[in-house]
Amino acid sequence: MAHRVINFNPGPATLPLPVLETVQRELLDYHGEGMSIMEISHRSATFDDLILEAESRVKHIMGFSDDYQVLFLQGGATAQFAAVPLNLSREGKTAAYINTGSWATKAIKEVEKLGKPFRVIASSEDDNFSYIPTDFSIGPDAAYVHITSNNTIFGTQWQEYPDTGDVPLVADMSSDLYCRRFDPHRFALIYAGAQKNAGPSGVTIVIIRKDLLERSPKNIPSILNYKLFAEKHSLYNTPNTFGVYVVNLVMKWIQDEGGIDVLEERNRKKARLVYDVLDASDFYRPHARKDSRSIMNITWRLPTEDLEKRFVAEAKERELVGLKGHRSVGGIRASIYNAMTLEGVQRLVEFMKDFEKKHG
């Protein structure tokens, strides 16, 4: 097998080894077609079968009913920051946003640029986004409520999703979709860049309740129109065919591993190993409050920036890569998505203990 490091990058992130091996095996000849999946027409019956299979798996794993439709789009979550207000805004109503960090802030800036009515009903900016706010009022005039399920930069995650009643709940789940069980029918729309838990970069998964498709106005850019893409089963323009193929393989891997409940148990065990080290130490300083901690992205600081640089450098010497915190906040970040093995996290924990003994 080729040399492989232990990859804690926040995205594009580590992929399951069996998925990569399948890609390698099928790269030149996809299912006897005599050509790569990257060469097959997106209008062919072969690709049509693939995208329908991927749609089915995306829904089945989390238990979405037939009231929902899956779209495979491009532009990442960034495009969805604009697509959501363009498609879901309603005359006489105001969108409600909850700001829990950098990506939520970016989503708010996009709706502001578009001139759509909105308000921020809660924010954790007052404590550098170290927690998920739970005290807020939605109001009957809300067009929708937008949340960011997990914050990769600050290491926070919604522990329980809000009950928004009849107001559609929209979530950016780019970094924690498929990491744990939740009630999918609480949401009207979920979007996620695939490059963290669901596949490679370049494909965005959107899961939308079908009744909301009627909100999409005709006068918005076609490339951002949910209804148009739903009518064409994501084939209005040429999709990321390779990306959809890999998403389908990742969904199959989740099923083969035993499903979402098995992965959640594993993810919580991995996170607990790291948090136990942080909580037992005065040397490591976790950023997120205990009641808001993410099981996907764990963030912490060390006493000095010099020690943080040493930590990243010495970790790399042990083939533990991708641990540098985001440039906007610094520190250390371990992204332990589904494909990160328990053994990989154990290696990290051993290094953390050794580093504290050496430098603490």
N, C-alpha and C positions, 0 to 999 in steps of 0.2 A: 504494500500500500504506500502511496505517496506520503511524504512527511506532512503531518498535520499538527498545528499548534492548538492550544486551548483558547478559543476566540470569544472574548467578552465584548466585542464591538456592539454598539447600540443599533446599528442598522446602516447599510446592509449587515445582516447578522449571520451567525452560524446556521447552517442548514443540516438537517438529519443526514448522517452518512449514507444510509440506505437510499435516500433520494438522490444524492449526488452520484452514487454508484449506478443507479438506474439511468440517470441522465447520460453518464459516460457510456454505458452499454448501448443505449438507443440513439446516441447522437448522430451517427451516420446513416442509420436505417431505422426509421420509426415504424414499428409494427409491420414490417415487410413491405413498406412503400418504396424502398430503394432510395429514400432521401430523408434528410433531417426534418424534424418538426419545424425548424426555422425556414425550411424551403417549401413547405406544403401550403397551398392556397387556403386562406381563411374562408373561402367560399366553397371549399370541398366538403364532401360528405364525411371524410375522415376527421377534419377539424370540427365539423358540426357535432359529431358524436363526442369528441373530446370536451368541447365547451359545455355541452349539456350534462355530461358526466361530472364536470367540475362544479357546475351550478348545483347539481343535486347533492354532491358531497358537502359543499359549503353550508347548505341548509340543514342537511340531515345531522351533521355532527352536533350542532347546537339546538336542534329541534325546532327550526323555523317551520311554520305551517305554509300551506299553499297560498296564504294571503300575502306572502312576501315574494319579491323577485330579486334575483342576484344579477348585478351588473359588473362587468370587468372593464374598468376604465383606465385612463392614463392621467398623468399629471400629479400623482401622489395626493396626500391629504391637502396639500397646498391648493390644488385646483378645487377640491371640495369646499375649502373655506369660502370660495366665491359661489360654487354651484349650489350650496345649501340655501343661502338667501335668495339667489336668483330663481330657484324652483319653488321654494316653500313660503316665501313672504306672501302676506295677504293684505288686501286693502283694509285699512282701518285697524290693523293689528300690529303689535310690536314684538319683535323677536327678543327672547330673553337668553342672555349668555352668563355662564358662570366661569370666572377666570381663575384657573388653578395653575397657571404657569406659562411658559414661553409659547407653546403651541396654541393654547387657548387665546393668548394675547394676539397671536398672528391671525386667528380666525376672526377676532373682534375687529382688527384693523381692516380686514377685507370687507366685512359687512358695512363698515363705516365708509370706505372708499366708494362703495356702490350706492351710497345715499339711502339705504334701506333703513326704516325705523327699527331701532334696537335699544336695549338698555342692559347694563351689567347688574344683575340682581344679587351677586355675591362674588367675593374675591378673597384670596389669601395672600395678596400682594403685601399686606401690612407686615407679614412675618416671612418675607422672602419665599413665599410659596411652599412653606414647610408643612402645610396641612390642607385637608379638603374641607371647605366651609359647608356647614349643614344648616345654618340659620338663614333662610331666605324665603321670600314670598313671590310666587309666580304671577298671580293676577289673571283675571278672566280674559284679558285682551291679548294674551300672548299668542303669537303665530306659531311658535315652537320654542322649546327649551334646548339649548345647546350645551353639552358638557364635553370635556376631554377626560376619558375614562382613566387614563394612566399618564403620568408625566415623566417622560424619559429623562429629562434634565434634572429635575428636583427629587425624583424618586418617590412620588406620592401616587396614590391610587384610591379611587372610590371603593370603599369597603361594602357599601350598600348603595344601589342606585336609587335616585329620588323617584317618588311617586308623583307624576305630573298630571294625573287624572286624564281628562279628555284632551289636554294639550300635548301635541306630538313631542316625544323625547328623541332628540338627535344626539348621537355620540360619535366622537372621533375615538376609535378603538385601535388605532394603528399599532400600538405597542403592547396591547394585552388581549386582543381578540384570540380566542382559543386557549387561553391560559387557565380558565376556570369555568365552572358551571354558572349560568345565570338564566333568568327567565327572559327568553328572547322577545316575547310578546309585549314586554313593557316598553319596547322601543318602536318608534315609527321609522327610523332610519339609522343605520350604522355604516360608517365608512372606515376603511383601514388601508393604509399603504401596506403591501404584503411583505415588505422586506425585513420584518422583525420576527413574526411568528407563523406566517402563512405562505411564504414563497420568496422570490427574488425581487429586487427593486424593479420599478418600471410598470408594475400592474397594481391597480387599486381596486379593492373589493368594496362594492356598495350593496347593501342589503336594505331594500326599501319596501315598506308596506304599500301594496298596489293601489289602495285608494288615494294615496298621496300623489300618485303620478298625474292625476287630473289637475293638480295645482300648477304644473309646469306650463308657463306661458309660451306662446309661439314666437315671441319677439326677443328671446334670449339667444345667445350663441349656441348653435347646434351642438357643438362639441361638449357643452355643459348641460344639455337638456336631457333630464332623466327619462321623460316619457318617450322621446325619440329613440334613445338607446334601448329602452325596455321593449319597444315594438320591434326592434331589429335584433334582439337577443345579443346585445353588445357588439353587433357587427355593422353598425352604421358606417364606421370607418375601419381601417385595418387595425385590429387589436394587437397587443403584445402577445403574439402566438406562443412564443417560447415561455413567457411569463405565466400564461394561463396553464400551459402544460406542467410547469413545475408546481404551481399552486395545486393542481389536481393530484400530483404525486405526494405533496405534503399532506393534503387531506386524507389520502389513502394511508399514509404513514400514521397519522393520528388514529385512524380506525384500527390499523394493525397493532398499534400499541395498547389498545384496549379502550380507546375513546377518551372523552374530555374529563371524566372523573378520575381516571388513572393519571392523566397528565396533571390535573390540579393537585392531587395528593403528592406527586413527585415535585411539582413546583414549590409547594409550600414547605416541603422538607428541605429543598435546596436553599430557599430563602432563610429558613430558620437557622441553618448552619452558619450563615454569614451574620445574621442579626445577633446570634448568641455571642459571637466573638466581639462584635461592636458593643453590645450591652455590658460585657464583662470587662471592658477596657476604658481607661481614662485617656489613652493615647489616641484611639480612633473616636471621631466625633460625628455620629450619624446626623444627616440633615433633616430627614422627615420625622415628624412626630409619630409616636408609636401607633396612634389610632388611625394614621393615614399612610402607613408604609406600603410601598409597592412590593409585590413578589416577583416582579420582572426586572426592575432597575433599582439597584441599591446604591445609595450615594452617601459619601462621608468625606470629612476633612481630616487632615493631620495637623499637628501643631504649627508647622511652617510649610511654605510653598516649596522650599528646598527638599524637605522630607517627602513631599508629594511627588516631586520629580524623581527622587531616588526610588520611591516605591514603584513607580511605573517602570523605571529602567531595570531594577532588579527583578521585578516580576517578568519582564520580557526575557531576561536571561534564563528564567525557568520555563519559558515558552507559554507564559500567561500574557496574552496580548489584548489590547483594546480597553485598558482600564483607566485611561486618562479621562477626567471629568470634562464636561462640555466647556468650551472656551468662555461662555458667559458666566459660569459659576465656579470653575476650577475644581480642585479636589479630585476625588476618585469616584469612579462609577463602574459597577459590575452589572452588566446586562445578562441575565440568566434566563433567556427565553426557553421555549419548549425543547429545542434541539440541544441546549447545553446539558451535558450529562451530569449525573450526581458525582461521578468520579472527578469531573472537571472542577466542580465547586469544592470538593474535598481538597483538591490540590491548591486551590486558592486559599482556603481556610488555613491549611498548613503553612503556606507562605506568609499569610497575615500574622500568624503567631510567631513565626521565626523573625519576621521583620520587626515586630514590637520588642522582642527580646534583644535584638541587635541594636535598635535605635531608640527604644523607649526610655 
